[in-house]
Structures are given as C-alpha cells and as structure tokens.
Amino acid sequence: MSQPLTRHNRPRQVLDAITAANAGLSAEDRAAKYAKLAESPYRFFRGTNHLYWADVWHDWRFALYGGLPETQTWLQGDAHAYNFGAYGHHDDAVRYGMDDFDDALIGDYQYDLWRLAISLVLDARENAELSGKGTRKALAALVEAYVDELAGHVRGEAPLAVTLETAKGPLAPFLEKVAAKRSRAKMLDKWTTLGEDGRCFAVEDRPDKLARLPAHQASQLRKAIEGEYRQTLRGARAEAEEHHFRVKDLARRLDAGTGSLGLERFYVLIEGGRDHEHDDVILDVKQQTPPEGWRLMNAAEKRAWRRAFPHEGARHAAAFSAIAEHPDLYLGWLHLGETVFSVRERSPFKDDFPTHKLDGAKPYRKLVRQWGRILAREHLRGARALHPDDPARFARSVCARIEGRQDHFVAMVATLALSYADCVGQDYGTFVEAEATVEEEVTTG
C-alpha cells in the first residue's frame, strides 16, 4: 500500500495558486490570460505577482537589512523592468519612470527591490541576452544605484528626475524618439475618429482593443464620471468648469495588461478644453482590487488597512499621490454598483523602453542604474508622505542597516534574484506543461 502524499509540493502549489487567482475570470478571459502567461518566463512572472508575494511575505532575509517600521514606505507593489517607461500627462512633458500603482501598498522597501532585481535577471536572459557575468554586474549596478540615491538624500542632495532635458545614456535617444513620435493629437487619432457629430472612439477600427458598452452600462458610467468622480478630484481640476468633463463617448478597453487581464476597464472621452481640435482627454477607468500583499495580511492588519482606506479606489489615489513624481491631475475614483474603479488620464506618451535593442552589457548597466535611482526616489516620496515631520527618516534607517555591509547586501540581493529567476523558469515550465496536458485532453476528448 502506497503512503498518502500531501499536496505540499511546488508544482501543485503553483498550479493551485494560479487556478485560485483566476477563478473569477470568464473562460474567455482566463484563456487569454493563460496564453500570455505561456509566452515566456518573464511574462509569466509579470502575470503571477501573487506567487512572488506568497513566497517572500515571511522571508527571514528581510531582517538583515530592514524588517523594521522605519524601513517601511509606500511600495509600487509590482516593481519590474517593464513597469518603467515613458509617460507624460497634463503638461505634455515627456518623462521616464514608473507610472502604474495598481498594486501599491505600505511595506518594507525590500519587497520592491527584490522583485525588480528578479525581473532584471529574467529580462537580461530573455531580451538583453546578457551573459551570467553581465547579469551579475547589472544586478550590482541596480542595487548600488538604489543605495546611493538614498545616501544622497541623507546628505541633502536634490534628486534629479529623468526628463527629455536630463536623460543620459540610452534613455536620451529613447525619450527624444517618444517626443517626436507621440503627442496628444496622435493619441486621439489612434483611439478616436472625428466626424460630423464630433469625436468618438474608433471602435469599428480597433475591434481587438475597444468595444461598445450596453446602453444601461454606458448611462451608469456617464453618471458616475459627471457625479461621484468629479467629487474625488483635487486641485485645479476640481475647479474646472462643468463643460470640461462633458462625456463625449465611452468604450470598453479590451486585452490590456497581463496580471490585470480580465478586470473591467473603460475609456471615457471628455471635452477637456474647447480651444483646439485635440483638447479632448481620454480617461482610463480601471477596476481596482486589493494589492497582492493585502491578501497575506492577518485580520488585525486588514482591519487597520480598511480604516485607513475605505476602498481600493481611495488606496490607489493615496498611493499615486504619495509615490508619483508628477501625480495625475485627473486622478480619482468612482463606483459602478459595488465595484470601485480608479480614474486617471491616459498618457499620450506611454511607451516601454525596448531592452532587446540595447547593444551589450554596458548600456544595460546604464539603464538599470536609472531603475535603481527611480525606485529609490519613489520610496523616498512614499516615506515622506507617511512621515512628513521627518522626511529623511526612511533613508537614514535603510542606510544605517546597510552601512559597512554594502557588498554583502548587493551579493544577497543578487543571489536571491538569480535563484528566484531560476525558480520562475521552473514554475513557468510546470504551467506550460499543465496547459499542454489540458489542451491535449480537450482535443482527444
């Protein structure tokens, strides 16, 4: 008689976790998401953030260089290489940084740094095709730049944002190209059409990206935009005249993202200004769910979280305002029934840096140094929002934990990132094999 075995083994854990995380999706959305997960280990990593958080939530290594109240800050929550990119909003200035805070939460800085380092390894292997030595050097450059930015803050140095004017290395030609190729007018030409009755979404031209809403849902969304959403705005946009927010058209956004695929998402076209043909604004309305880290909190932590953030729209707005280098003036939220959505402007300059086009290890290191500095600045802003009376507290605390041991800190993060990337490769293989088995069973049925 064979002995009974538990389901506590990595392949079974991975498959069960993926099934549970996507149980609420329709069969069509689940199939589309699984197809994206099967594209590559890095795509798999991007779309299974829940696996990462479950793996590292109680990792003992946090205690070596953090793990204290003083080393907590607002986190991006899903830090990876392709969450960096070009963006720009109301002032039409092109910048480079992180502009997605759907998974943002408060926690130890190492959650973000580790995830970014792991994504670097996966990206270096798949896209940049770096050698093992080149990848290790890139990891060291990332971590050292992060620490150096924090140390500079302690010394009182002013941070330098990455803009069209300040970009160096491979980012300079990239941002120049984005500025030349993209604009508000070009974005509107891509997503909308201009006819005798005015501007509307180009649903017929982009059936794979946009779809019409049923009349009742369109009416509900229109009322929420013109009502609740406007009440959540602050600053200049809160004072804008009513015509500014006149809804001109609405559409469902299709096939966007990887981890968020299957969540409800809409585009709303509003009047904006009335002086020029291309003054219209596209609002990105996205369903918000709790960040992955929240799901691992104990009951007391969840109660405290909900006291601070009554719903995920408020959490997203608070995080965005705290972390972002240039918060979106259209940032807010709304409810459709019991479901809460974030609202923000769709950036005319959104674009990812093509790491596969970098020529060698040296340009890649120049790029990842910028990632390290940008992440550090986000953490500094997030900590300042939590402790405005002592904005340098976070930087002092982290630097004190690392002081005299930076080489070991770099080595620890590098070792963790390399080994976890290997694990992602194994998990990806488990997933692909399981999907192939299911497909074969359906085919032979």
FIKEMAR-965457 format. One record per residue (C-alpha): residue in one letter; y, x, z. Coordinates in steps of 0.1 Angstrom, whole numbers, padded with zeros to 4 digits, always signed. Each point is the difference from the previous one (the first is absolute). Layout:
FIKEMAR-965457
AYXZ...
//
This chain:
FIKEMAR-965457
M+0000+0000+0000S+0034+0015-0010Q+0027+0001+0026P+0031-0022-0004L+0030+0018-0013T+0036-0010+0008R+0026-0005-0027H+0021+0028+0016N-0001+0024-0030R+0028+0011-0022P-0010-0017-0033R-0006-0033+0018Q+0032+0002+0020V+0021+0007-0032L-0015-0028-0020D+0002-0025+0029A+0037+0010+0007I+0009-0005-0037T-0017-0033-0001A+0018-0012+0031A+0034+0013-0011N-0002-0019-0033A-0018-0032+0012G+0031-0021-0004L+0005+0009-0037S-0011-0023-0028A-0030+0012-0020E+0024+0009-0029D+0024+0020+0021R-0029+0017+0018A-0015+0011-0033A+0033+0013-0012K+0006+0020+0032Y-0036+0014+0001A+0005+0011-0036K+0031+0020+0011L-0019+0015+0030A-0027+0012-0024E+0025+0020-0022S+0000+0032+0021P-0003+0013+0036Y+0038+0001+0003R+0004-0036-0012F-0028-0010+0025F+0019+0018+0028R+0032-0019-0009G-0017-0033+0000T-0020+0004+0033N+0027+0009+0025H-0020-0020+0025L-0028+0026-0001Y+0025+0028+0008W+0015-0018+0030A-0033-0009+0014D-0012+0036-0003V+0031+0017+0016W+0012-0026+0025H-0017+0017+0030D-0002+0035-0014W+0001+0026+0028R+0020+0025-0021F+0032-0020+0005A+0002+0013+0036L+0004+0036-0012Y+0033-0004-0017G+0012-0035+0010G-0016-0031+0015L+0030-0006+0022P+0026-0028+0002E+0026+0026-0011T-0019+0009-0032Q-0001-0036-0012T+0024-0014-0027W+0001-0025-0027L-0028+0009-0024Q-0002-0007-0037G-0036-0011+0007D-0014+0008-0035A+0013+0034-0007H-0015+0014-0032A+0012+0021-0029Y+0007-0030-0023N+0020-0018+0025F+0027+0026-0008G+0020-0007-0031A+0034-0007-0016Y+0019-0031+0012G+0035-0014+0002H+0016-0033+0008H+0034-0015+0003D+0021+0031-0008D-0022+0009-0030A-0003+0036+0013V-0034+0016-0007R-0018+0015+0030Y-0035+0014+0009G-0019-0010+0031M-0022-0026+0016D+0010-0036-0007D-0030-0021+0012F-0003-0011+0036D-0025-0028-0001D-0023+0018+0024A+0027+0014+0023L-0006+0000+0037I+0009+0020+0031G-0024+0028+0009D-0007+0037+0003Y+0015+0021-0029Q-0033+0016-0008Y-0014-0033-0014D+0024+0004-0029L-0002+0037-0004W-0038+0001+0000R-0002-0028-0026L+0025+0017-0023A-0019+0033+0003I-0033-0017-0009S+0016-0017-0030L+0014+0035-0011V-0036+0013-0001L-0012-0029-0020D+0030+0002-0024A-0003+0037-0004R-0037-0003-0009E+0003-0030-0024N+0035+0005-0016A+0014+0034+0006E-0035+0017-0003L+0009+0027+0026S-0026+0025+0012G-0011-0001+0036K+0024+0028+0008G+0028-0017-0018T-0007-0032+0019R+0000+0018+0034K+0033+0016-0008A+0015-0034-0009L-0012-0014+0033A+0017+0028+0019A+0032-0006-0020L-0001-0037+0008V-0005+0004+0038E+0024+0030+0003A+0028-0019-0018Y-0005-0030+0023V+0003+0022+0031D+0029+0019-0014E+0019-0032-0006L-0005-0011+0036A+0010+0034+0013G+0032-0002-0021H+0008-0033+0015V-0003+0015+0035R+0024+0028-0011G+0025-0027-0012E-0004+0006-0037A+0009-0029-0023P-0029-0014-0021L+0004+0001-0038A-0012-0030-0019V-0017+0005-0034T+0023-0015-0026L+0008+0006-0037E+0026+0025+0012T-0020+0019+0026A-0035+0000-0014K-0016+0034-0005G-0032+0013-0016P-0021-0025-0020L+0019-0029+0015A+0032+0009-0018P-0012-0007-0036F-0021-0030+0013L+0031-0018+0014E+0021+0009-0030K-0027-0016-0022V-0001-0031+0022A+0038-0004+0000A+0000+0003-0038K-0029-0023-0007R+0005-0027+0027S+0029-0023+0009R+0006-0035+0013A+0005-0012-0036K-0033+0015-0011M-0018-0015+0029L+0013-0034-0008D-0009+0005-0037K-0035+0009+0011W-0007-0029+0023T+0023-0028-0014T+0012-0016-0032L+0035-0012-0008G+0002-0033-0019E+0024-0028-0006D-0007-0015+0034G+0006+0034+0018R-0023+0026+0013C-0036-0007+0012F-0032+0020+0006A-0019+0011-0030V-0032-0017+0011E-0013-0005-0036D+0006+0036-0009R-0017+0014+0031P-0029-0023+0008D-0019+0028+0018K+0030+0006+0024L+0017-0034+0004A-0010-0036+0003R+0018-0033+0004L+0000-0018+0034P-0011-0036+0005A+0030-0022+0003H-0005-0007+0037Q-0004+0037+0009A+0030+0009-0021S+0021-0026+0018Q-0012+0012+0034L+0008+0036-0008R+0034-0009-0014K+0010-0018+0031A-0012+0029+0022I+0021+0025-0020E+0031-0021+0002G-0006-0010+0036E-0020+0021+0025Y+0001+0033-0019R+0038+0000-0002Q+0002-0005+0038T-0020+0032+0005L+0024+0022-0019R+0025+0023+0017G+0031+0019-0011A+0018-0005-0033R-0028-0022-0016A+0002-0024+0029E+0036-0007-0010A-0006-0003-0037E+0011-0032-0017E-0026-0027-0005H-0001+0004-0037H-0013+0036+0005F-0033-0014+0012R-0004-0027-0026V-0036+0000-0011K-0003+0003-0038D-0038+0003-0003L-0032+0007+0020A-0034+0015-0008R-0032+0011+0016R-0005+0038-0002L-0035+0010-0011D-0022+0031+0003A+0024+0020+0022G-0011+0027+0025T-0034+0011+0012G-0004-0006+0037S+0023-0031-0003L-0017-0015-0030G-0009-0036+0007L+0030-0007+0022E+0025-0025-0013R+0030+0015-0018F+0029-0015-0019Y+0030+0011-0020V+0032-0020+0004L+0029+0004-0024I+0034-0007+0016E+0035-0001-0014G+0014+0031+0017G+0034+0007-0016R+0015-0020-0027D+0022+0026-0017H-0027+0016-0022E-0031-0010-0020H-0022+0023+0022D+0013-0009+0034D-0031-0021+0008V-0022+0011+0029I-0039-0002+0002L-0012-0006+0036D-0035+0012+0009V-0016-0026+0023K-0032+0014+0015Q-0024-0015+0025Q-0001+0020+0032T-0030+0005+0022P-0004+0021+0032P-0002+0038-0006E-0034+0015+0002G+0008+0017+0033W+0008-0033+0016R-0035-0012-0005L-0013+0028+0023M+0024-0007+0029N-0013-0015+0032A+0010-0035+0012A+0029+0013+0021E+0014+0021-0028K-0002-0029-0024R+0019-0023+0024A+0027+0027+0004W+0002+0004-0037R+0004-0037-0006R+0027-0002+0026A+0019+0026-0019F-0007-0014-0035P-0006-0038-0001H-0015+0003-0034E-0007+0027-0027G+0031-0007-0020A+0021+0010+0030R-0022+0031+0006H+0004+0010-0037A+0037-0004+0001A+0004+0019+0033A-0022+0029-0014F+0018+0001-0033S+0034+0001+0017A-0011+0027+0024I-0018+0023-0024A+0015-0003-0034E+0026+0025-0010H+0020-0027-0018P-0011-0035+0012D+0000-0028-0026L+0029-0023+0003Y-0022-0029-0011L-0026+0007+0028G-0011-0032+0017W-0029-0024+0004L-0011-0036-0005H-0028-0024+0008L-0021-0021-0024G-0019-0022+0023E-0016+0022+0026T+0001+0031-0022V+0028+0025+0004F+0014+0021-0028S+0023+0030-0002V+0029-0002-0025R+0017+0030-0015E+0015+0010-0033R-0022+0014-0027S+0012+0035-0007P+0012+0007-0036F-0011+0036+0005K-0034-0003+0015D-0023+0028-0015D-0028+0023+0012F+0001+0037-0004P-0028+0010-0024T-0017+0028+0020H-0026+0005-0028K+0029+0015-0021L+0008+0028+0025D-0007+0034-0014G-0019+0018+0027A-0001+0004+0038K+0035+0014+0005P+0019-0031-0013Y-0024-0022+0019R+0009+0018+0033K+0037-0005-0008L-0007-0037-0004V-0021-0004+0032R+0026+0018+0020Q+0023-0029-0009W-0026-0024+0012G-0002+0017+0033R+0038+0000+0005I+0004-0036-0012L-0027-0012+0024A+0016+0019+0029R+0034-0016-0008E-0016-0034+0000H-0016+0007+0034L+0033+0012+0013R+0018-0031-0011G-0027-0022+0015A+0002+0018+0033R+0038-0003+0001A-0004-0038-0005L-0024-0001+0030H+0021+0023+0022P+0037-0001-0012D+0011+0015+0033D-0019+0032-0006P-0006+0004-0038A-0014+0035+0003R-0027-0009+0026F-0028-0004-0026A+0007+0033-0018R+0003+0019+0033S-0033-0014+0012V-0020+0007-0031C+0015+0035-0004A-0008+0008+0037R-0036-0010-0006I-0003+0023-0030E+0021+0029+0012G-0019+0033-0001R-0030-0017-0016Q+0012-0010-0034D-0026+0020-0019H-0027-0019+0020F+0017-0033-0007V+0001+0007-0037A-0036+0011+0000M-0011-0031+0019V+0017-0024-0023A-0014+0018-0031T-0035+0000+0014L+0002-0037+0008A+0015-0008-0034L-0026+0019-0020S-0030-0013+0020Y+0013-0036-0001A+0006+0002-0037D-0037+0010-0004C-0009-0031+0021V+0021-0022-0023G-0019+0014-0029Q-0033-0010+0017D+0013-0034+0009Y+0012-0005-0036G-0035+0009-0012T-0015-0025+0024F+0023-0027-0012V-0005+0007-0038E-0038+0001+0005A+0000-0033+0019E+0022-0017-0027A-0023+0013-0027T-0030-0015+0018V+0017-0034+0004E+0010+0000-0037E-0036+0009-0010E-0014-0028+0022V+0024-0025-0015T-0008+0011-0036T-0038-0001+0006G+0005-0031+0021
//
